Amino acid sequence: MEIQTTQQVCEIFKISRSTLYRLSKNDPDFPQPLHFGRAIRWNLVDICEFYLRQKHTSKKRA
């Protein structure tokens, strides 16, 4: 499991913090953050898998 900070995830996927939090709040399939006290971290593998599923789903629709 590769754990990343919010900033790292945003840089990797080139999205804003608000987009990341919106996805985690509004999309039930999006991986939820991990909480370590006040620190928020994300499982990078889970997020990558989510994006791959989204990409695969959008290709099927086209």
Backbone hydrogen bonds in HBPLUS format (Angstrom, degrees):
<---DONOR---> <-ACCEPTOR-->    atom                        ^
c    i                          cat <-CA-CA->   ^        H-A-AA   ^      H-
h    n   atom  resd res      DA  || num        DHA   H-A  angle D-A-AA Bond
n    s   type  num  typ     dist DA aas  dist angle  dist       angle   num
A0044-LEU N   A0002-GLU O   2.84 MM  42  5.59 160.9  1.88 176.1 176.9     1
A0004-GLN N   A0042-TRP O   2.82 MM  38  5.21 158.3  1.87 148.0 155.4     2
A0042-TRP N   A0004-GLN O   2.81 MM  38  5.21 155.7  1.86 149.2 157.3     3
A0009-VAL N   A0005-THR O   3.04 MM   4  6.33 164.1  2.07 155.1 158.7     4
A0010-CYS N   A0006-THR O   2.97 MM   4  6.19 162.8  2.00 154.0 158.9     5
A0011-GLU N   A0007-GLN O   2.98 MM   4  6.22 154.6  2.04 148.6 155.4     6
A0012-ILE N   A0008-GLN O   2.91 MM   4  6.12 160.3  1.95 152.4 157.8     7
A0013-PHE N   A0009-VAL O   3.03 MM   4  6.19 168.5  2.05 155.7 157.7     8
A0014-LYS N   A0010-CYS O   2.78 MM   4  5.40 112.5  2.23 133.1 148.2     9
A0015-ILE N   A0010-CYS O   3.05 MM   5  4.91 149.8  2.15 131.7 140.5    10
A0020-LEU N   A0016-SER O   3.06 MM   4  6.39 160.2  2.10 150.4 155.3    11
A0021-TYR N   A0017-ARG O   2.92 MM   4  6.22 165.2  1.94 157.6 160.9    12
A0022-ARG N   A0018-SER O   2.83 MM   4  5.90 149.7  1.92 141.7 150.9    13
A0023-LEU N   A0019-THR O   2.91 MM   4  6.09 161.7  1.94 151.6 155.7    14
A0024-SER N   A0020-LEU O   3.08 MM   4  6.34 160.3  2.12 146.1 151.5    15
A0025-LYS N   A0021-TYR O   2.97 MM   4  6.09 138.2  2.15 139.1 150.0    16
A0026-ASN N   A0022-ARG O   2.81 MM   4  5.83 165.5  1.83 157.7 161.3    17
A0027-ASP N   A0023-LEU O   3.00 MM   4  5.32 155.9  2.06 138.8 143.2    18
A0030-PHE N   A0027-ASP O   3.05 MM   3  5.46 156.1  2.11 113.9 121.1    19
A0034-LEU N   A0041-ARG O   2.68 MM   7  5.09 172.5  1.69 158.4 159.9    20
A0041-ARG N   A0034-LEU O   2.87 MM   7  5.09 165.6  1.89 151.9 156.3    21
A0036-PHE N   A0039-ALA O   2.86 MM   3  5.07 169.4  1.87 151.5 155.1    22
A0039-ALA N   A0036-PHE O   3.04 MM   3  5.07 149.7  2.14 129.8 124.1    23
A0047-ILE N   A0043-ASN O   3.22 MM   4  6.56 157.7  2.27 152.1 158.5    24
A0048-CYS N   A0044-LEU O   2.90 MM   4  6.11 160.6  1.93 153.7 159.2    25
A0049-GLU N   A0045-VAL O   2.96 MM   4  6.16 160.0  2.00 150.1 155.5    26
A0050-PHE N   A0046-ASP O   3.02 MM   4  6.24 151.0  2.10 141.6 149.5    27
A0051-TYR N   A0047-ILE O   3.01 MM   4  6.32 163.4  2.04 153.4 156.3    28
A0052-LEU N   A0048-CYS O   2.94 MM   4  6.21 154.4  2.01 149.7 157.1    29
A0053-ARG N   A0049-GLU O   2.95 MM   4  6.17 156.3  2.00 148.5 154.5    30
A0054-GLN N   A0050-PHE O   2.92 MM   4  6.21 156.9  1.98 151.5 158.3    31
A0055-LYS N   A0051-TYR O   2.91 MM   4  6.06 159.5  1.95 146.5 152.1    32
A0056-HIS N   A0052-LEU O   2.90 MM   4  6.06 158.5  1.94 146.3 152.4    33
A0057-THR N   A0053-ARG O   2.86 MM   4  6.01 156.6  1.92 147.6 154.2    34
A0058-SER N   A0054-GLN O   2.92 MM   4  6.13 157.8  1.97 149.5 155.1    35
A0059-LYS N   A0055-LYS O   3.10 MM   4  6.33 144.9  2.23 142.5 151.3    36
A0060-LYS N   A0056-HIS O   3.19 MM   4  6.47 147.0  2.31 142.5 150.7    37
A0061-ARG N   A0057-THR O   3.26 MM   4  6.58 146.3  2.38 143.9 152.2    38
